[in-house]
Amino acid sequence: MFLLPLILFYEFALYSTNKNIQIKAHDHLVRFFEQFDMPPTRGLWLGGVAILTILFLWHIFTGNRWGIKLKVIAGMALESIAYAIPLLLFGAVLGGLAAAASASPIVGLNEFDKIAVSIGAGLYEELVFRMLLIAFVHTVVCNVFKQSNLAGITAGVLISAILFALYHDLPNAGSLSAITLFFFSIAGLYLGILYVSRGFGIAAATHAAYDVVATTLLATLAA
């Protein structure tokens, strides 16, 4: 329930805007499902349904309790904002915020669309690079190569961080500076550790909080 308002906001923004604010991770997820003869959706709603379904099944398989506590949700929101602060400071020190903003077409969007893209990135990039990719690498390392649980988690976090950085350099490979790629690698490592230690909800909300600030306030100041 913690992420539901963010999911609904992003899907509503996709439906209501006349600009392309669909992030790459969301687009690839939708295209993946369309390979199974699902009707074309242009990215509308299918991504939200997919992430809710995955989280619902994950909740069942992990055996977590069912219940909604507003105090817990508020605490998670504050925790996510707090975790975003070190990432913002690190990005500001490296100059990665200005570099990432200047290299992205998001600069030309209005404030609503910037916030929507930021929330979408937090949700779907964390789904792909943390929840799905770390789980896949962990399964291969532990079940195929018969390594320990710690080795599987470590490999998953490291590989997801590297691929997360390379993902931001696409589709024009080589367009980002070395320092910006380094920033994305460390950010991916930080979010991976956060995902493993605090869960998907905190990692996704932290990513979204960072992106909202980076693409609105700090990008405006840099301009």
Backbone as numpy.savetxt, mean C-alpha at the origin, in Angstrom:
# Nx Ny Nz CAx CAy CAz Cx Cy Cz
-13.01 -3.87 9.82 -13.83 -2.65 9.82 -12.98 -1.38 9.82
-11.76 -1.48 10.34 -10.88 -0.32 10.41 -10.61 0.28 9.03
-10.41 -0.58 8.02 -10.06 -0.10 6.68 -11.27 0.14 5.79
-12.46 -0.27 6.22 -13.64 -0.15 5.36 -13.90 1.27 4.88
-13.83 2.30 5.73 -14.05 3.66 5.22 -13.04 4.07 4.15
-11.79 3.63 4.28 -10.78 3.95 3.29 -11.06 3.26 1.96
-11.48 2.00 2.04 -11.81 1.25 0.82 -12.98 1.90 0.10
-14.02 2.24 0.86 -15.21 2.86 0.25 -14.88 4.22 -0.35
-14.05 4.99 0.34 -13.67 6.31 -0.17 -12.94 6.20 -1.49
-11.98 5.29 -1.57 -11.21 5.16 -2.81 -12.07 4.66 -3.96
-12.94 3.67 -3.69 -13.79 3.15 -4.76 -14.80 4.21 -5.22
-15.31 5.01 -4.28 -16.21 6.10 -4.66 -15.47 7.13 -5.51
-14.23 7.42 -5.14 -13.44 8.38 -5.93 -13.19 7.87 -7.34
-12.91 6.58 -7.48 -12.73 5.99 -8.80 -13.99 6.15 -9.65
-15.13 5.97 -9.00 -16.41 6.03 -9.71 -16.80 7.45 -10.08
-16.47 8.41 -9.22 -16.99 9.77 -9.39 -16.08 10.69 -10.19
-14.77 10.44 -10.20 -13.87 11.37 -10.87 -13.82 11.12 -12.36
-13.47 12.15 -13.12 -13.30 12.01 -14.56 -11.83 11.90 -14.94
-10.97 11.73 -13.92 -9.54 11.58 -14.16 -9.12 10.16 -13.81
-7.99 9.74 -14.38 -7.47 8.41 -14.09 -6.68 8.44 -12.79
-7.29 7.99 -11.71 -6.60 7.96 -10.41 -6.42 6.53 -9.94
-6.52 5.59 -10.86 -6.34 4.19 -10.51 -4.85 3.90 -10.39
-4.41 3.44 -9.25 -3.00 3.14 -9.06 -2.66 1.81 -9.74
-1.36 1.59 -9.99 -0.94 0.41 -10.74 -1.28 -0.88 -10.03
-1.10 -0.95 -8.72 -1.38 -2.18 -7.98 -2.86 -2.55 -8.07
-3.73 -1.54 -7.99 -5.18 -1.77 -8.11 -5.52 -2.24 -9.51
-4.92 -1.60 -10.53 -5.18 -1.96 -11.92 -4.75 -3.39 -12.21
-3.55 -3.77 -11.73 -3.08 -5.14 -11.96 -3.95 -6.16 -11.26
-4.44 -5.83 -10.07 -5.32 -6.74 -9.34 -6.61 -6.96 -10.11
-7.19 -5.88 -10.64 -8.42 -5.98 -11.42 -8.19 -6.79 -12.69
-7.08 -6.52 -13.38 -6.77 -7.25 -14.61 -6.57 -8.74 -14.34
-6.01 -9.05 -13.17 -5.82 -10.45 -12.79 -7.16 -11.16 -12.69
-8.12 -10.54 -12.01 -9.43 -11.17 -11.86 -10.17 -11.26 -13.19
-9.93 -10.30 -14.08 -10.60 -10.34 -15.37 -10.08 -11.47 -16.26
-8.92 -12.05 -15.91 -8.41 -13.20 -16.64 -9.29 -14.43 -16.43
-10.10 -14.38 -15.37 -10.99 -15.50 -15.06 -12.41 -15.24 -15.57
-12.48 -14.47 -16.67 -13.75 -14.18 -17.36 -14.72 -13.35 -16.53
-14.20 -12.61 -15.56 -15.06 -11.66 -14.86 -15.30 -10.47 -15.77
-16.48 -9.87 -15.70 -16.80 -8.77 -16.61 -15.88 -7.59 -16.43
-15.55 -6.87 -17.52 -14.72 -5.67 -17.40 -15.38 -4.65 -16.48
-14.59 -4.05 -15.62 -15.15 -3.10 -14.65 -14.47 -1.75 -14.71
-13.41 -1.65 -15.52 -12.62 -0.42 -15.57 -12.09 -0.05 -14.18
-11.95 -1.07 -13.36 -11.39 -0.84 -12.03 -12.41 -0.48 -10.97
-13.69 -0.37 -11.34 -14.69 0.07 -10.38 -15.19 -1.11 -9.55
-15.15 -0.95 -8.24 -15.73 -1.86 -7.26 -15.01 -3.20 -7.14
-14.52 -3.79 -8.25 -13.94 -5.12 -8.16 -12.75 -5.15 -7.21
-11.92 -4.10 -7.25 -10.78 -4.06 -6.35 -11.20 -4.03 -4.90
-12.24 -3.23 -4.59 -12.74 -3.15 -3.23 -13.32 -4.46 -2.76
-14.07 -5.12 -3.64 -14.65 -6.43 -3.30 -13.54 -7.44 -3.05
-12.49 -7.38 -3.87 -11.39 -8.32 -3.74 -10.68 -8.16 -2.40
-10.36 -6.93 -2.03 -9.62 -6.72 -0.79 -10.47 -7.07 0.43
-11.77 -6.78 0.37 -12.65 -7.14 1.48 -12.77 -8.65 1.61
-12.86 -9.34 0.48 -12.94 -10.80 0.49 -11.69 -11.42 1.06
-10.54 -10.92 0.63 -9.26 -11.45 1.12 -9.13 -11.23 2.62
-9.49 -10.04 3.08 -9.39 -9.75 4.51 -10.39 -10.58 5.32
-11.58 -10.81 4.76 -12.59 -11.63 5.42 -12.10 -13.06 5.59
-11.55 -13.64 4.52 -11.03 -15.00 4.58 -9.82 -15.09 5.52
-8.96 -14.07 5.47 -7.80 -14.04 6.35 -8.25 -14.03 7.81
-9.29 -13.27 8.11 -9.81 -13.18 9.48 -10.32 -14.54 9.94
-10.97 -15.26 9.05 -11.51 -16.57 9.40 -10.38 -17.57 9.66
-9.40 -17.60 8.73 -8.32 -18.58 8.83 -7.41 -18.34 10.04
-7.27 -17.08 10.44 -6.42 -16.78 11.60 -7.16 -16.97 12.92
-8.48 -17.15 12.85 -9.26 -17.41 14.05 -9.41 -16.23 14.98
-9.33 -15.01 14.44 -9.49 -13.81 15.27 -10.94 -13.63 15.70
-11.14 -12.93 16.79 -12.49 -12.69 17.29 -13.23 -11.68 16.42
-14.55 -11.80 16.40 -15.39 -10.86 15.68 -15.92 -9.81 16.66
-15.91 -8.58 16.24 -16.42 -7.51 17.10 -15.90 -6.17 16.64
-16.68 -5.13 16.92 -16.30 -3.77 16.55 -16.21 -2.92 17.81
-15.04 -2.38 18.06 -14.82 -1.51 19.20 -14.26 -0.19 18.69
-15.06 0.87 18.85 -14.65 2.17 18.35 -13.35 2.65 18.99
-13.15 2.30 20.24 -11.93 2.70 20.93 -10.71 2.06 20.26
-10.86 0.81 19.86 -9.76 0.11 19.19 -9.49 0.73 17.82
-10.55 1.04 17.08 -10.41 1.64 15.76 -9.72 3.01 15.85
-10.14 3.81 16.83 -9.52 5.12 17.03 -8.04 4.97 17.41
-7.75 3.98 18.24 -6.37 3.74 18.63 -5.51 3.32 17.45
-6.07 2.49 16.57 -5.34 2.06 15.37 -5.07 3.23 14.44
-6.03 4.15 14.34 -5.85 5.33 13.49 -4.71 6.20 14.02
-4.70 6.44 15.32 -3.64 7.24 15.92 -2.29 6.55 15.80
-2.30 5.24 15.98 -1.06 4.47 15.87 -0.49 4.55 14.45
-1.37 4.48 13.45 -0.94 4.55 12.06 -0.32 5.91 11.74
-0.95 6.97 12.24 -0.42 8.32 12.03 0.95 8.46 12.68
1.08 7.89 13.89 2.36 7.96 14.61 3.45 7.22 13.85
3.11 6.06 13.29 4.10 5.28 12.54 4.48 5.96 11.22
3.61 6.81 10.70 3.92 7.51 9.45 4.94 8.62 9.65
5.05 9.14 10.86 5.94 10.28 11.14 7.41 9.95 10.87
7.95 8.80 11.35 9.37 8.50 11.03 9.61 8.39 9.53
8.65 7.84 8.81 8.79 7.71 7.36 8.81 9.07 6.69
7.98 9.98 7.16 7.96 11.34 6.63 9.28 12.07 6.92
9.79 11.91 8.12 11.05 12.55 8.48 12.21 11.98 7.66
12.20 10.67 7.49 13.26 10.03 6.70 13.20 10.50 5.25
11.98 10.59 4.71 11.82 11.05 3.33 12.23 12.49 3.17
11.94 13.30 4.17 12.31 14.71 4.11 13.82 14.88 4.16
14.48 14.08 4.99 15.94 14.16 5.11 16.61 13.76 3.79
16.12 12.70 3.17 16.70 12.24 1.92 16.32 13.10 0.73
15.28 13.90 0.90 14.78 14.66 -0.24 13.92 13.81 -1.14
13.55 12.60 -0.66 12.76 11.70 -1.49 11.35 12.19 -1.76
10.80 12.97 -0.84 9.43 13.45 -1.03 9.34 14.34 -2.26
10.22 15.32 -2.35 10.20 16.22 -3.49 10.54 15.49 -4.77
11.51 14.57 -4.70 11.90 13.84 -5.89 10.78 12.96 -6.40
10.10 12.26 -5.47 9.00 11.38 -5.88 7.84 12.19 -6.43
7.55 13.33 -5.81 6.42 14.15 -6.27 6.68 14.74 -7.63
7.90 15.20 -7.90 8.19 15.83 -9.17 8.22 14.84 -10.31
8.45 13.55 -9.98 8.53 12.54 -11.03 7.18 11.89 -11.31
6.14 12.33 -10.64 4.85 11.68 -10.76 3.78 12.63 -11.28
2.86 12.11 -12.13 1.77 12.93 -12.64 0.75 13.30 -11.57
0.89 12.75 -10.36 -0.05 13.06 -9.29 -0.01 14.53 -8.92
1.10 15.21 -9.25 1.24 16.63 -8.91 0.14 17.45 -9.56
-0.33 17.03 -10.73 -1.34 17.79 -11.45 -2.77 17.54 -11.02
-2.98 16.67 -10.03 -4.33 16.36 -9.57 -4.79 17.38 -8.54
-6.12 17.48 -8.36 -6.64 18.34 -7.30 -6.49 17.63 -5.96
-6.81 18.32 -4.88 -6.57 17.78 -3.54 -7.37 16.51 -3.27
-8.63 16.47 -3.72 -9.47 15.29 -3.50 -8.86 14.07 -4.18
-8.45 14.25 -5.44 -7.88 13.13 -6.19 -6.53 12.70 -5.62
-5.74 13.65 -5.11 -4.47 13.30 -4.47 -4.70 12.43 -3.24
-5.69 12.81 -2.43 -6.01 12.02 -1.24 -6.51 10.63 -1.63
-7.33 10.58 -2.69 -7.85 9.29 -3.15 -6.72 8.38 -3.63
-5.80 8.92 -4.42 -4.67 8.12 -4.89 -3.81 7.65 -3.72
-3.61 8.53 -2.75 -2.81 8.18 -1.57 -3.43 7.03 -0.78
-4.73 7.09 -0.59 -5.43 6.03 0.14 -5.41 4.73 -0.68
-5.63 4.84 -1.99 -5.58 3.66 -2.84 -4.22 3.00 -2.81
-3.15 3.80 -2.83 -1.80 3.25 -2.77 -1.58 2.51 -1.45
-2.02 3.13 -0.37 -1.86 2.49 0.93 -2.56 1.14 1.00
-3.75 1.07 0.46 -4.53 -0.17 0.51 -3.97 -1.25 -0.40
-3.85 -0.92 -1.68 -3.57 -1.96 -2.67 -2.09 -2.29 -2.81
-1.21 -1.33 -2.56 0.21 -1.66 -2.57 0.57 -2.52 -1.38
-0.06 -2.25 -0.25 0.18 -3.10 0.92 -0.42 -4.48 0.74
-1.56 -4.55 0.09 -2.17 -5.85 -0.19 -1.26 -6.69 -1.07
-0.76 -6.09 -2.15 0.06 -6.83 -3.11 1.45 -7.12 -2.56
2.14 -6.08 -2.06 3.55 -6.23 -1.70 3.76 -6.77 -0.29
2.85 -6.57 0.60 3.03 -7.07 1.94 2.21 -8.36 2.17
0.90 -8.26 2.13 0.10 -9.44 2.47 0.32 -10.60 1.49
0.18 -10.34 0.19 0.26 -11.44 -0.78 1.69 -11.86 -1.06
2.58 -10.89 -1.31 3.96 -11.24 -1.69 4.73 -11.85 -0.54
4.62 -11.27 0.65 5.33 -11.85 1.80 4.81 -13.26 2.09
3.50 -13.45 1.99 2.93 -14.78 2.21 3.45 -15.78 1.18
3.56 -15.33 -0.08 4.04 -16.23 -1.15 5.49 -16.61 -0.92
6.35 -15.60 -0.65 7.77 -15.88 -0.42 7.96 -16.76 0.81
7.20 -16.47 1.87 7.28 -17.26 3.10 6.92 -18.71 2.83
5.89 -18.93 2.03 5.47 -20.30 1.70 6.55 -21.03 0.92
7.15 -20.37 -0.06 8.19 -20.99 -0.87 9.41 -21.32 -0.01
9.86 -20.36 0.79 11.06 -20.56 1.61 10.85 -21.66 2.64
9.70 -21.67 3.28 9.45 -22.63 4.36 9.03 -24.01 3.85
8.16 -24.04 2.84 7.61 -25.32 2.39 8.41 -25.98 1.29
9.02 -25.17 0.41 9.80 -25.74 -0.70 11.26 -25.94 -0.29
11.85 -24.89 0.32 13.26 -24.97 0.69 13.47 -25.42 2.14
12.36 -25.67 2.86 12.40 -26.24 4.21 13.23 -25.41 5.19
13.10 -24.09 5.09 13.79 -23.19 6.01 12.86 -22.82 7.17
13.42 -22.11 8.13 12.66 -21.75 9.32 11.63 -20.67 9.04
10.72 -20.51 9.98 9.70 -19.46 9.87 10.35 -18.08 9.81
11.39 -17.87 10.62 12.10 -16.59 10.64 12.76 -16.32 9.29
13.35 -17.34 8.70 13.97 -17.17 7.39 12.93 -16.82 6.33
11.77 -17.43 6.41 10.70 -17.14 5.46 10.20 -15.72 5.58
10.00 -15.26 6.81 9.54 -13.90 7.04 10.59 -12.88 6.59
11.86 -13.15 6.95 12.94 -12.24 6.58 13.07 -12.12 5.07
13.05 -13.25 4.38 13.15 -13.24 2.92 11.96 -12.52 2.31
10.78 -12.74 2.87 9.58 -12.10 2.35 9.64 -10.59 2.48
10.07 -10.11 3.64 10.16 -8.67 3.87 11.20 -8.03 2.95
12.37 -8.67 2.82 13.44 -8.11 1.99 13.07 -8.10 0.51
12.53 -9.21 0.01 12.17 -9.30 -1.41 11.03 -8.33 -1.73
10.05 -8.25 -0.84 8.93 -7.34 -1.08 9.40 -5.89 -1.09
10.39 -5.55 -0.26 10.91 -4.19 -0.22 11.62 -3.83 -1.52
12.41 -4.77 -2.04 13.12 -4.53 -3.30 12.14 -4.38 -4.46
11.18 -5.28 -4.53 10.20 -5.20 -5.62 9.31 -3.97 -5.49
9.03 -3.56 -4.27 8.26 -2.35 -4.02 8.97 -1.13 -4.59
10.28 -1.06 -4.41 11.05 0.06 -4.95 11.08 0.02 -6.47
11.31 -1.16 -7.04 11.36 -1.29 -8.49 10.01 -0.99 -9.13
8.95 -1.34 -8.45 7.59 -1.07 -8.93 7.36 0.42 -9.14
7.92 1.25 -8.27 7.73 2.69 -8.38 8.55 3.29 -9.53
9.47 2.50 -10.08 10.27 2.98 -11.21 9.66 2.60 -12.54
8.50 1.95 -12.51 7.81 1.53 -13.73 6.68 2.50 -14.06
6.26 2.60 -15.34 6.73 1.82 -16.49 7.99 2.36 -17.14
8.49 3.51 -16.70 9.69 4.10 -17.30 10.90 3.78 -16.42
11.46 2.58 -16.61 12.57 2.15 -15.79 13.75 3.11 -15.94
14.35 3.46 -14.81 15.48 4.37 -14.82 15.10 5.83 -14.66
13.80 6.08 -14.49 13.34 7.47 -14.37 13.55 8.04 -12.97
13.68 7.18 -11.97 13.89 7.65 -10.60 15.37 7.66 -10.25
15.75 8.61 -9.44 17.15 8.70 -9.02 17.47 7.58 -8.04
18.78 7.35 -7.85 19.23 6.30 -6.94 18.77 6.57 -5.52
18.79 7.82 -5.10 18.39 8.15 -3.73 16.90 7.95 -3.52
16.10 8.19 -4.59 14.66 7.96 -4.47 14.36 6.47 -4.40
15.08 5.66 -5.21 14.91 4.20 -5.14 15.33 3.68 -3.77
16.39 4.26 -3.22 16.84 3.88 -1.88 15.75 4.19 -0.85
15.14 5.37 -1.00 14.06 5.75 -0.09 12.91 4.75 -0.16
12.49 4.38 -1.39 11.39 3.43 -1.53 11.76 2.06 -0.98
13.04 1.67 -1.11 13.48 0.38 -0.56 13.37 0.38 0.96
13.86 1.46 1.59 13.79 1.55 3.06 12.33 1.66 3.51
11.52 2.41 2.75 10.10 2.52 3.08 9.43 1.15 2.99
9.78 0.38 1.95 9.22 -0.96 1.82 9.66 -1.87 2.95
10.91 -1.72 3.38 11.41 -2.51 4.50 10.68 -2.13 5.79
10.51 -0.84 5.99 9.82 -0.33 7.18 8.37 -0.83 7.23
7.67 -0.72 6.09 6.29 -1.16 6.04 6.17 -2.67 6.16
7.17 -3.39 5.64 7.16 -4.85 5.78 7.30 -5.28 7.23
8.22 -4.64 7.94 8.38 -4.94 9.37 7.11 -4.56 10.14
6.52 -3.45 9.75 5.28 -3.00 10.40 4.16 -4.00 10.14
4.09 -4.51 8.92 3.06 -5.50 8.58 3.22 -6.78 9.41
4.46 -7.24 9.50 4.72 -8.49 10.24 4.43 -8.31 11.73
4.79 -7.14 12.27 4.67 -6.93 13.72 3.30 -6.42 14.16
2.63 -5.61 13.28 1.39 -4.97 13.69 0.19 -5.32 12.83
0.41 -5.98 11.70 -0.72 -6.42 10.89 -0.99 -5.54 9.68
-1.87 -6.04 8.82 -2.15 -5.38 7.55 -2.81 -4.03 7.73
-3.76 -3.94 8.65 -4.51 -2.69 8.83 -3.61 -1.52 9.19
-2.70 -1.73 10.13 -1.78 -0.68 10.55 -0.82 -0.32 9.41
-0.29 -1.33 8.72 0.64 -1.07 7.62 -0.03 -0.28 6.50
-1.24 -0.67 6.13 -1.95 0.02 5.05 -2.32 1.44 5.43
-2.78 1.64 6.66 -3.17 2.97 7.10 -1.95 3.88 7.28
-0.82 3.31 7.72 0.41 4.08 7.83 0.88 4.54 6.46
0.85 3.62 5.49 1.22 3.94 4.11 0.31 5.04 3.56
-0.98 4.91 3.80 -1.94 5.91 3.31 -1.69 7.26 3.97
-1.45 7.26 5.29 -1.22 8.52 6.01 0.03 9.21 5.48
1.08 8.44 5.26 2.30 9.01 4.70 2.03 9.63 3.33
1.36 8.89 2.46 1.11 9.37 1.10 0.23 10.61 1.08
-0.77 10.65 1.96 -1.65 11.83 2.00 -0.84 13.08 2.31
0.02 12.98 3.32 0.84 14.15 3.69 1.85 14.47 2.59
2.50 13.43 2.06 3.56 13.63 1.06 3.01 14.25 -0.23
1.80 13.84 -0.63 1.27 14.30 -1.91 0.46 15.58 -1.80
0.12 15.98 -0.60 -0.66 17.21 -0.44 0.18 18.32 0.19
0.43 18.19 1.46 1.13 19.26 2.18 2.58 19.43 1.73
3.37 18.35 1.82 4.79 18.47 1.55 5.09 18.70 0.06
4.32 18.06 -0.82 4.53 18.29 -2.24 4.21 19.73 -2.62
3.21 20.32 -1.96 2.85 21.71 -2.20 3.95 22.64 -1.72
4.52 22.34 -0.56 5.62 23.14 -0.04 6.86 23.05 -0.93
7.08 21.86 -1.46 8.25 21.67 -2.32 8.11 22.47 -3.61
6.86 22.62 -4.08 6.62 23.38 -5.30 6.83 24.87 -5.08
